[in-house]
Amino acid sequence: MDVLKEGLLKVDPGLFLWTVITFAVLFLILWKAAWKPIVDALDARAEKVRSDIENAEMMRIEAEKQLAQHKEMMDKANAEVAAIIAEGKADAERVRSGIIEKANAEAKELSEKVKKEIEMAKDKALAEIQAEVVTLSTEMAAKIIAKNLNPEDQKKLVEDAISKIGTVQ
């Protein structure tokens, strides 16, 4: 209760002097022992943060470069794919045209061959008919000469010859 009588704000010069000396000694000790390591630690931390930011920026720039390279490679690959597809289509079109051309040539050749065979068969048939007509005419002439025929007999011979010619065709 003595504190209440004397007051809380009463300054004792001896205590004040020892408090200042203690504070100054403690401050010097902390200045020498703790202040420098704390400042060094803070400086090191600040340097590390700055270094990390610079590294992050360099990594971002590198990532952007790699992204640009990757995009360029993808564009190049897409262009190559498009070129390969176009070349494949062109090759397929050439092959298709070649096949169609070959088929048309073969069809034309076959058609001409068939026409020649038909023409030859027609010529052969006409030759056979002509030979048959000559033979029949000769036979008729021989029969007519061999006997004197009346008009009805001649008519009958001609009709027989004509019917023979019709069966040959």
C-alpha positions in Angstrom: 0.0 0.0 0.0 3.0 2.2 0.1 2.8 2.5 -3.6 -0.6 4.2 -3.3 0.7 6.7 -0.8 3.7 7.7 -2.9 1.9 7.5 -6.3 2.6 5.5 -9.4 4.3 8.2 -11.3 6.9 9.2 -8.8 10.3 9.2 -10.4 13.2 7.8 -8.5 16.5 9.2 -9.9 18.6 6.1 -9.0 16.1 3.7 -10.4 15.8 5.8 -13.5 19.6 5.9 -14.0 19.9 2.1 -13.6 17.0 1.6 -16.0 18.6 3.7 -18.7 22.0 2.0 -18.2 20.4 -1.4 -18.3 18.4 -0.4 -21.4 21.6 0.9 -23.2 23.6 -2.2 -22.3 20.8 -4.5 -23.5 20.4 -2.4 -26.6 24.2 -2.6 -27.4 24.2 -6.4 -26.7 21.2 -6.8 -29.0 22.7 -4.5 -31.6 25.9 -6.6 -31.7 24.5 -10.0 -31.1 21.0 -10.1 -32.5 20.4 -7.0 -34.7 22.9 -7.9 -37.4 21.7 -11.6 -37.8 18.1 -10.4 -37.9 18.9 -7.8 -40.5 21.0 -10.3 -42.4 18.2 -12.9 -42.3 15.7 -10.3 -43.5 18.0 -9.2 -46.3 18.6 -12.8 -47.2 14.9 -13.4 -47.3 14.3 -10.3 -49.4 17.1 -11.4 -51.8 15.6 -14.9 -52.0 12.1 -13.5 -52.7 13.6 -11.2 -55.4 15.5 -14.2 -56.8 12.4 -16.3 -56.8 10.5 -13.6 -58.6 13.2 -13.3 -61.2 13.3 -17.0 -61.6 9.5 -17.2 -61.9 9.7 -14.4 -64.6 12.4 -16.2 -66.5 10.5 -19.5 -66.3 7.3 -17.7 -67.5 9.3 -16.3 -70.5 10.8 -19.7 -71.2 7.3 -21.3 -70.9 6.0 -18.8 -73.4 8.9 -19.5 -75.7 8.2 -23.2 -75.5 4.5 -22.7 -76.0 5.3 -20.7 -79.1 7.7 -23.4 -80.3 5.1 -26.0 -79.5 2.4 -24.1 -81.4 4.8 -23.6 -84.3 5.6 -27.3 -84.3 1.9 -28.2 -84.2 1.1 -25.8 -87.0 4.0 -27.3 -89.0 2.7 -30.8 -88.3 -0.8 -29.9 -89.3 0.5 -28.4 -92.5 2.5 -31.6 -93.2 -0.6 -33.7 -92.4 -2.6 -31.6 -94.8 0.1 -31.9 -97.5 0.2 -35.7 -97.0 -3.5 -35.9 -97.2 -3.6 -33.7 -100.3 -0.8 -35.8 -101.9 -2.7 -39.0 -101.0 -5.8 -37.7 -102.6 -3.9 -36.7 -105.7 -2.3 -40.1 -105.8 -5.7 -41.8 -105.4 -7.1 -39.6 -108.2 -4.2 -40.4 -110.5 -4.7 -44.2 -109.7 -8.4 -43.8 -110.3 -7.9 -42.0 -113.5 -5.4 -44.6 -114.6 -7.7 -47.4 -113.8 -10.6 -45.7 -115.6 -8.4 -45.0 -118.6 -7.1 -48.5 -118.7 -10.7 -49.9 -118.4 -11.9 -47.6 -121.2 -9.0 -48.7 -123.4 -9.7 -52.3 -122.7 -13.4 -51.8 -123.3 -12.7 -50.0 -126.6 -10.2 -52.7 -127.6 -12.7 -55.4 -126.7 -15.4 -53.6 -128.5 -13.3 -53.3 -131.7 -12.3 -56.9 -131.4 -16.0 -57.9 -131.1 -16.9 -55.7 -134.0 -14.1 -57.3 -136.1 -15.3 -60.8 -135.1 -18.9 -59.8 -136.0 -17.7 -58.3 -139.3 -15.7 -61.5 -140.0 -18.7 -63.7 -139.1 -20.9 -61.5 -141.3 -18.5 -61.7 -144.2 -18.2 -65.5 -143.7 -21.9 -65.9 -143.6 -22.4 -63.8 -146.7 -19.7 -65.8 -148.4 -21.4 -69.0 -147.4 -24.8 -67.6 -148.6 -23.3 -66.5 -151.8 -21.7 -69.9 -152.3 -25.0 -71.6 -151.5 -26.9 -69.3 -153.9 -24.3 -70.1 -156.6 -24.7 -73.8 -155.9 -28.5 -73.6 -155.9 -28.5 -71.5 -159.0 -26.2 -74.0 -160.7 -28.4 -76.8 -159.6 -31.5 -75.0 -160.8 -29.9 -74.2 -164.1 -28.9 -77.8 -164.5 -32.4 -79.0 -163.7 -33.9 -76.5 -166.1 -31.6 -77.5 -168.8 -32.0 -81.1 -168.1 -35.7 -80.9 -168.8 -37.9 -78.5 -170.4 -40.0 -77.2 -167.7 -43.3 -75.6 -167.9 -43.8 -72.3 -166.0 -45.3 -74.0 -163.0 -42.3 -76.3 -162.6 -40.0 -73.4 -162.9 -41.9 -71.5 -160.3 -41.7 -74.5 -158.0 -38.0 -74.8 -158.5 -37.4 -71.1 -157.7 -39.6 -71.3 -154.6 -37.6 -74.3 -153.4 -34.4 -72.4 -154.0 -35.6 -69.4 -152.1 -36.8 -71.5 -149.2 -33.3 -73.2 -149.1 -31.7 -69.8 -149.1 -34.0 -68.7 -146.2 -33.0 -71.7 -144.1 -29.3 -70.9 -144.6 -29.7 -67.5 -143.1 
